[in-house]
Amino acid sequence: MAATKNDRVFLALSGINGWSLVFAGAVSLLIAAIARSMAGVLISLAVLGHGSLELRFRKAASENRDGSRGRTMAFNQMGLAASVSLYLAYQALILEPTAVIEALMRPPVSDALNLYPLDMRTWIIHSSPRFIEAFYALAAAISWIVCGATAAFYWPRSSRVAAS
């Protein structure tokens, strides 16, 4: 039985997802190890693990024509979103507003901020910790949307095979 267009898209998407996660996890692990960041090492290992699982499930699905892997791969995507969200929540919790403000007061950032009027510059500096926290929340939401959409694409594969 020849692979359908949907099967080819599934294999291409899962291959891109898997290899990009493995690559991003490996590069992040190297950077986190150099920086001696335990949280960075943990999230890098999680991303590396999710990428490895994606590739393993993809291989099983392509070799065995095992569409039931779609549901497992969907859960892996949701686990990835959860891992990323936990890391971002941790980063938001340990964010030190005074450290952010101090960093903005040093060159070259302070030189760029000096181009703005004093009242705007003050507002930017004092609002920056909230902007960073909002960025973390936005990144977490985007990870749930992207991983959720990917999971929604993977999930029907298992029911299609079960029905045939």
N, C-alpha and C positions, 0 to 999 in steps of 0.2 A: 504494500500500500504506500503510495507516494505521499510525501509530506505536503500538507496544505499550506496555503499562504500564511494562515494564522500560526501554524507550527513553525514556519521559517521566521516569522516576526518574533515569536516567543523565544526561539533559540538565539536569535540575534540580540534581542533585548536582554535576555538573561546573561548572555556572554559579555555584553558591554557592561552591564551592572556588576557582574562578578569580577571581571578583570579590573574595572575602574576602582572598585572597593579594595581589592587586593593591593593595587598600586598605591592608592591614597593611604591605606592602612600602613603599608611598609614605609613610605616616605614619612608619614606622621610619627611612626614608631622611632625612626632614626632621629628625627628632630626632637621628639619628647625625651629620648634617652640622652641626647647631648645636653638638653636643657635640664635634665634630671627632674622632670615633671611626672610625678606618679599618676596624676589624673590624666595627663596626656598619654602616658604609656597604656593605661587601662582602656581609654577610648580607642586608641590605635589598635590594640589587640582585639577589641570588640569589632571594629570595622573590618579588620583583617579576617576575623572569624566569620562574620556575616558574608564577606566576599567568597571565602573558601567554601562555605556551605552552599552558596548560590551556584558556584561552579560544580560542586559535587552533585547537587540535585539536578542541575542542567544536564550533566553527563548521563546520569541515570535515566532522565526523561528522554534523551535523544537515543541512547543505546537500546533501551528496553521498550521504547514507545510507551513509557509509563506516564500517562497524563496525571496520575494521582499526585505526582510531585508538584503540580501546580498549587495545590492547597498548602503543602509544606513550604513551598517557596513564598507563598503569600504571607504565611506566619513569620517567615524569616524577614520579610520586608517590614512587617510591623515591629518585630524585635529590633531591627535596625533603627527605626524611628524612635523607639523607646530608649535605646542606648544613646542616641544622639541627644534626645531631649533631656535625659538624666545628666549628661555631661554639661549641656548648656545651662541647666538649672543650677548645677553645682558652681559653674563659673559665675553665674549671676549672684549666687549667695555669698561667694567669697570676694566679690568685687569691693574694693576699698575706694569709696568716693574721694577721700583725701589724696590717695595715690594718683588717681586719674587727674584730679585738679593740679597736683604738683607736676605731673608729666606735661600738662598743657602749658604750664608756666615756664618751661625750659625751651631753649632754641632747639630745633628750627620751628616747632609748632608755635611758640610764642611770637616769633617773628612774623609768621603768617597771620596770627590773630591780631597783631598790632595794626594791621591794615584796616581793621574795623573800628567804628566809633566805640568809645569806652563802654557805653551802656549795652551795646550789642555783644561786645567782647565778654563782658561780665556775665551776661545771660548765657552765652555759649559755654563758657567755662563751668558755670554752676549747674547747667542743665546736662552736661555731657555724661555724668554717671547714669542718669535716667535714659538718655539716648542709647547708651551701651546696653542697659537692661532691656530696653525695647527691642534692640537688635537681636539679643539672645532669644527673646520671646518670638520674634518674627522668624528667626532661623528655625526654631523648634516647630512652629506652625507649618513652615514650608516643608520641613522634613516629613511631617505627618501627611501633608497633601501629596507630595511626590511619592512617598513610600506607599501611601494608601491607594493612589491611582495605579501604581505598579502592581500592588497586591490584587486590586480589582481586575486587572488584566490577567494575572496568573490564575486566580481562583476558578474561573469557569472551565479551565482545561481539565480539572479533575472530574467535573460533572459530565463533560462531553465524552470523555473516555469511558466513564462508568455507564453511560447510556448506550454506548455502541456495543 
